[in-house]
Amino acid sequence: MIPLENYLVLSGILFSLGVYGVLSRRNAVLVLMSVELMLNAVSINFIAFSAYLDVTQITGVIFAIFVVAVAAAEIGLALAIVLRIFRNRSSINIDEAAELKW
């Protein structure tokens, strides 16, 4: 069986790559992909801890399914916003979407 530390290292690397992508990119689609990468790292953590700590091994899987459902809703809404910005501005650069702020 693969040790828990391997899953945690993988999850940490994926989450770090996602944070780097969110902080360094200006393209909205790449930022959304980075957020999805971070959510997948969280799902790996839930499933890994569920497999190693829970007797029934179902709690982490249920949480991971909720994370996937929330991620799907988030990406659908965010892509709709990005498409609307692209139609108005002809660019998906995050810096050019400043008019959405109050």
BAFI-3210 file (N, C-alpha, C; in Angstrom, 3 decimals, decimal comma, padded with zeros to 6 digits):
// residues 102
n [1|2|3|4|5|6|7|8|9|10|11|12|13|14|15|16|17|18|19|20|21|22|23|24|25|26|27|28|29|30|31|32|33|34|35|36|37|38|39|40|41|42|43|44|45|46|47|48|49|50|51|52|53|54|55|56|57|58|59|60|61|62|63|64|65|66|67|68|69|70|71|72|73|74|75|76|77|78|79|80|81|82|83|84|85|86|87|88|89|90|91|92|93|94|95|96|97|98|99|100|101|102]
n.u [000,845|000,483|002,198|000,741|002,033|003,021|000,742|000,037|002,230|002,014|-000,479|000,150|002,039|000,429|-001,439|000,247|001,179|-001,239|-001,807|000,359|-000,271|-002,673|-001,803|000,116|-000,762|-002,496|-004,455|-007,794|-008,867|-006,709|-006,367|-008,736|-008,277|-006,172|-007,426|-009,108|-007,153|-006,254|-008,568|-008,734|-006,479|-007,332|-009,385|-007,888|-006,593|-008,828|-009,721|-007,434|-007,006|-009,392|-009,118|-007,033|-007,664|-010,399|-012,802|-015,005|-014,537|-015,940|-016,618|-014,673|-014,794|-017,362|-017,162|-015,280|-016,779|-018,658|-016,901|-016,156|-018,646|-019,166|-017,000|-017,631|-019,954|-018,857|-016,985|-018,654|-020,213|-018,153|-016,958|-019,054|-019,116|-016,567|-016,860|-018,768|-017,294|-015,330|-016,837|-017,567|-015,134|-013,219|-011,055|-009,577|-008,165|-007,463|-006,916|-008,210|-010,825|-011,704|-013,916|-015,929|-015,646|-016,682]
n.v [-001,181|002,238|004,780|007,272|009,716|010,093|010,705|013,082|014,715|014,828|016,112|018,542|019,580|019,869|021,738|023,896|024,507|025,340|027,639|029,230|029,536|031,006|033,380|034,363|034,450|036,256|035,683|034,801|032,239|030,558|031,132|030,068|027,375|026,935|027,244|025,032|023,048|023,401|022,675|019,984|019,031|019,272|017,380|015,034|014,982|014,598|012,029|010,480|010,743|009,642|006,990|006,129|006,725|006,404|003,987|003,070|004,190|005,991|008,615|010,575|010,232|011,075|013,789|014,516|014,153|016,195|018,371|018,144|018,612|021,266|022,479|022,069|023,619|026,105|026,479|026,531|028,859|030,781|030,568|031,485|034,172|034,939|034,596|036,580|038,880|038,663|039,062|041,712|043,117|041,987|040,593|038,429|039,169|039,613|042,026|043,904|043,696|045,392|046,979|045,497|045,644|047,268]
n.w [000,000|-000,738|001,001|003,206|003,214|000,641|-000,873|000,393|-000,212|-003,012|-003,189|-001,936|-003,742|-006,053|-005,067|-004,510|-007,091|-008,174|-006,614|-007,373|-010,083|-009,920|-008,749|-010,525|-013,185|-015,770|-017,512|-017,709|-018,120|-017,575|-014,891|-013,865|-014,447|-012,697|-010,232|-010,332|-010,217|-007,612|-006,215|-006,936|-005,613|-002,984|-003,013|-003,368|-000,894|000,842|000,065|000,509|003,304|004,133|003,310|004,919|007,591|008,244|009,110|007,652|005,195|003,548|004,064|003,262|000,519|-000,054|000,644|-001,291|-003,614|-003,246|-003,443|-006,125|-007,324|-006,511|-007,742|-010,427|-010,692|-010,087|-012,171|-014,376|-013,953|-013,795|-016,335|-017,906|-017,102|-017,992|-020,758|-021,278|-020,609|-022,569|-024,889|-024,564|-024,240|-025,924|-024,971|-022,543|-020,386|-017,000|-015,786|-017,348|-016,655|-014,682|-014,330|-013,230|-010,545|-007,509]
ca.u [000,000|001,255|002,109|-000,066|002,886|003,124|-000,466|000,082|003,224|001,386|-001,512|000,820|002,623|-000,673|-002,001|001,231|001,124|-002,475|-001,641|001,276|-001,012|-003,646|-001,119|001,022|-001,383|-003,469|-005,486|-008,861|-009,033|-005,613|-006,657|-009,768|-007,632|-005,383|-008,371|-009,509|-006,025|-006,277|-009,698|-008,368|-005,552|-008,155|-010,069|-006,901|-006,433|-010,012|-009,762|-006,288|-007,278|-010,496|-008,621|-006,102|-008,140|-011,797|-013,063|-015,973|-013,929|-016,930|-016,764|-013,809|-015,284|-018,544|-016,663|-014,636|-017,863|-019,166|-015,906|-016,277|-019,899|-018,978|-016,058|-018,351|-020,815|-017,986|-016,390|-019,727|-020,528|-016,985|-016,791|-020,086|-018,650|-015,424|-017,390|-019,406|-016,216|-014,680|-017,713|-017,564|-013,801|-012,378|-009,868|-009,907|-007,179|-008,140|-006,714|-009,157|-012,162|-011,779|-015,213|-016,815|-015,453|-017,489]
ca.v [000,000|003,475|005,543|008,490|010,866|010,290|011,414|014,445|015,454|015,085|017,120|019,805|020,077|020,344|022,959|024,968|024,896|026,094|028,974|029,964|029,890|032,060|034,629|034,848|034,541|037,316|035,130|034,313|030,796|029,917|031,282|029,081|026,064|026,852|027,013|023,622|022,265|023,477|021,877|018,576|018,710|019,081|016,094|013,983|014,938|013,981|010,597|009,840|010,635|008,708|005,621|005,764|006,990|006,049|002,552|002,805|004,709|006,627|010,031|011,366|010,130|011,942|015,163|014,713|014,313|017,557|019,301|018,076|019,270|022,705|022,908|022,108|024,804|027,283|026,653|026,920|030,269|031,599|030,606|032,375|035,538|035,175|034,776|037,894|039,874|038,577|039,684|043,164|043,713|041,254|040,124|037,766|039,607|039,935|043,446|044,710|043,492|046,189|047,638|044,651|045,972|048,380]
ca.w [000,000|-000,847|002,261|003,218|002,945|-000,808|-001,297|000,918|-000,992|-004,314|-002,999|-001,655|-004,989|-006,903|-004,494|-004,702|-008,505|-008,358|-006,020|-008,247|-011,291|-009,616|-008,437|-011,562|-014,507|-016,017|-018,379|-016,842|-018,278|-016,847|-013,462|-013,557|-014,438|-011,473|-009,133|-010,437|-009,742|-006,152|-005,730|-007,090|-004,527|-001,791|-003,168|-003,094|000,564|001,446|-000,216|001,162|004,731|004,314|003,144|005,977|008,945|008,450|009,014|006,593|003,972|002,685|004,384|002,399|-000,858|-000,137|000,592|-002,598|-004,587|-003,058|-003,995|-007,581|-007,702|-006,337|-008,779|-011,701|-010,671|-010,115|-013,487|-015,288|-013,724|-014,122|-017,786|-018,438|-016,865|-018,875|-022,112|-021,352|-020,645|-023,879|-025,894|-024,372|-024,281|-026,876|-024,263|-021,279|-019,413|-015,741|-015,478|-018,104|-016,115|-013,460|-014,204|-012,451|-009,130|-007,036]
c.u [000,891|001,097|001,315|000,761|003,021|001,914|-000,438|001,097|002,654|000,344|-000,900|001,436|001,536|-001,266|-001,054|001,261|-000,132|-002,388|-000,722|000,555|-002,010|-002,945|-000,312|000,365|-002,367|-004,589|-006,543|-009,034|-007,928|-005,800|-007,717|-009,192|-006,792|-006,273|-008,853|-008,396|-005,974|-007,423|-009,427|-007,371|-006,309|-008,887|-009,119|-006,676|-007,610|-010,003|-008,612|-006,527|-008,429|-010,019|-007,744|-006,667|-009,545|-011,991|-013,997|-015,496|-014,933|-017,014|-015,929|-014,260|-016,505|-018,124|-016,008|-015,681|-018,485|-018,202|-015,995|-017,550|-019,783|-018,033|-016,745|-019,267|-019,984|-017,419|-017,449|-020,080|-019,370|-016,759|-017,855|-019,688|-017,502|-015,895|-018,054|-018,355|-015,534|-015,530|-017,713|-016,209|-012,870|-011,057|-010,326|-008,847|-007,913|-008,020|-007,714|-010,596|-012,378|-013,138|-016,221|-016,697|-016,335|-016,631]
c.v [001,245|004,267|006,833|009,714|011,138|011,052|012,868|015,300|015,793|016,184|018,491|020,421|020,618|021,652|024,140|025,445|025,712|027,502|029,822|030,418|031,007|033,402|035,200|035,058|035,694|036,852|034,459|032,799|030,055|030,038|030,265|027,666|025,873|026,617|025,564|022,695|022,263|022,644|020,382|018,141|018,477|017,742|014,926|013,856|014,246|012,468|009,869|009,689|009,686|007,268|005,195|005,900|006,482|004,552|002,255|003,281|005,364|008,132|010,911|011,359|011,028|013,405|015,462|014,892|015,700|018,587|019,310|018,776|020,792|023,244|023,000|023,326|026,081|027,526|027,045|028,385|031,163|031,669|031,475|033,838|035,881|035,379|036,134|039,006|039,853|039,220|041,205|043,798|043,111|040,811|039,435|038,055|040,073|041,415|044,339|044,550|044,285|046,856|046,779|044,927|047,153|049,583]
c.w [000,000|000,452|002,102|002,844|001,454|-001,347|-000,830|000,167|-002,369|-004,210|-002,723|-002,897|-005,912|-006,384|-004,681|-006,148|-008,798|-007,799|-006,885|-009,520|-011,058|-009,417|-009,599|-012,925|-014,580|-016,937|-017,502|-016,944|-017,533|-015,336|-013,041|-013,527|-013,172|-010,255|-009,153|-009,943|-008,219|-005,577|-005,878|-006,026|-003,223|-001,848|-002,904|-001,594|001,238|001,254|000,476|002,660|005,015|004,229|004,317|007,381|009,226|008,262|007,846|005,229|003,019|002,905|003,461|000,955|-001,050|-000,201|-000,746|-003,695|-004,470|-003,631|-005,516|-008,053|-007,581|-007,405|-010,138|-011,775|-010,775|-011,500|-014,517|-015,164|-014,130|-015,632|-018,455|-018,255|-017,797|-020,307|-022,283|-021,395|-022,006|-024,962|-025,779|-024,625|-025,326|-026,258|-022,977|-020,224|-018,151|-015,421|-016,209|-017,609|-014,838|-013,282|-013,456|-010,951|-008,766|-006,865]
res [m|i|p|l|e|n|y|l|v|l|s|g|i|l|f|s|l|g|v|y|g|v|l|s|r|r|n|a|v|l|v|l|m|s|v|e|l|m|l|n|a|v|s|i|n|f|i|a|f|s|a|y|l|d|v|t|q|i|t|g|v|i|f|a|i|f|v|v|a|v|a|a|a|e|i|g|l|a|l|a|i|v|l|r|i|f|r|n|r|s|s|i|n|i|d|e|a|a|e|l|k|w]
***
